[in-house]
């Protein structure tokens, strides 16, 4: 066997491995039904805070009304937390018992 420079038997290559970046966990924002908050207010919240069309907002509102709960969006932790706080604040200002929460997806 010859020892020419192109023989690569004992060549060790240093390979940099990049750490795999993980996507941050996502959180579902959930709207809960109650017997007192007007449906129009829920539609308003969905249009204003979740940028839904009127038709989408009505569909989600009816889901909340019929099933008791519905996912209204999926966001990073900070955005989901802000959305929940905004819903709760608007509901409180209007003296509605509407509840909104978030859970990890």
Buried (B, 14 or more C-beta within 10 A) or exposed (E): EEEEEEEEEEEEEEEEEEEEEEEEEBBBBBBBBBEEBEEEBBBBBBBEBBEBEEEBBBBBBBBBBEEEEBBBBEBEEEBBBBBBEBBBEBBEEEEBEBBBBBEEE
